[in-house]
Amino acid sequence: MYLDDNRLIKRPKVLQLLSVSSSTLRRWVKSGRFPPPIDNGDAHLSWQFKDVHLWLSNR
């Protein structure tokens, strides 16, 4: 199966993948522990799949 590393995943999916709360994710981003979201022009917070996957791989 082909997975596009550049695809965007929204905050609910990131929270599910990391098994953390919204407040924990917010703290991690603010402290630099987790990559910041991508500004894609809408009101939703999104991350590139490759950034989340890399972070999980190095955890």
ZIPESUL-V251766 format. One line per field, one symbol per residue. ss: DSSP state (A for helix, B for strand, O for the rest). psi: psi as a letter, one per 30 degrees, with the letter a starting at -180 (. if undefined). burial: # if it has 16 or more other ideal C-beta (glycine too) atoms within 10 Angstrom, else .. Layout:
ss: ???
psi: ???
burial: ???
//
This chain:
ss: OOOOOOOBBBAAAAAAAAOOOAAAAAAAAAAOOOOOOBOOOOOOOBBBAAAAAAAAAAO
psi: kkkjfflkkleeeeeeefhlleeeeeeeeefgfkkllkjgfafkkllkeeeeeeeeeg.
burial: ........#....#...#......#........##.#.......#####.##..#....
//
